[in-house]
Amino acid sequence: SVIVESCCADKLRQALKNHGAYLMNCEEAGKLANLLLRPNGSINPAVVGKSAQKLAEMAGFTVPASTTALVAKEHEAGPTRPYSREKLCPVLACFEAENEDAVLEKVCEVLAVEGSGHTFSIHAQDQAVIEKFALRVPVSRFLVNTPAALGGIGATTNLFPALTLGCGALGGSSSSNNIGPIDLINIRRVAWGVRDMPAKTGQTKTAVIQNDALIEQLTAQIMERLSKM
C-alpha cells in the first residue's frame, strides 16, 4: 500500500504514471477487487505473480502493454478490503491522508490488518517526522528514503541480505531478523560447569512495597501504548 499526504498526492500520482503505473477508475478497481480474494477471505492463488496486463485481462479491462502496476484509490483498511491486504502481484492500494498525523494513523491501520511486524518505508526529509513515525509504526524493518521491497531484503540498505523476513512477536513469529543461515541451524552445545553457586547462609529478606496509585498509572500508560500499535 502507498499512503501519501494530500499536499504530495498529485506529484505522487504523476510519478506513478511516469514509472508505468495504471491508475484504475472505480469500475476497473471493483472488477479487479473481485479477483484478489477467495470467498473465504484468503488470497486468490490465480492472481499471484501475474503481470499487470494479465490481471487486467482477467478482470475484464485492458491496459497499455507498458503497464508495470495497477493502482486503486482506497479509503479503508480491513479484512474485507482487498486492496489493503497482501496481494503478491503488481497491485497497489493508494491512500490519501490530510496530514502527517492522519498518514501515521492510516499506516498503523493498514499494518494491523496483516502486516504487523513486517516492513515500512518512509520517504521524508524532516528528521523529527522520521523519528515520530519510527517510534509508532509497528514493524521490524523501518526503512528511510529507499524502496520497501529492495530495502527490506538488504539490497539498498545494510540489513542482512535475506528473502525471509521475520515479523517478531508483533507478527506472531519467533524472530524479527532478516533470517540467515545461522537462524536456521540447530546447534548442540556441550557446556561444562565452571563455577559453584555460593552456599546459602541465611534466609533472604525481601521487602515488598506496593503503591496502588503508581501501579494504576503504569498500567494505564502500557494500555495506551498498546492501543496505538
ABEGO torsion letter per residue (X at the ends): XBBBBAAAAAAAAAAAAAAGBBBBBAAAAAAAAAAABBAAGBBBAAABGBBAAAAAAAAGBBBBAABABBBBBBABBEAABAAABBAGBBBBBBBBBABAAAAAAAAAAAAAAAABGBBBBBBBABAAAAAAAAAABBBABBBBGBBAAAAAAGAABABBBBABBBAEAAAGBABABBBBAAAABBBBBBBBBABBBBBBABBBBBBBBBBAAAAAAAAAAAAAAAAAX
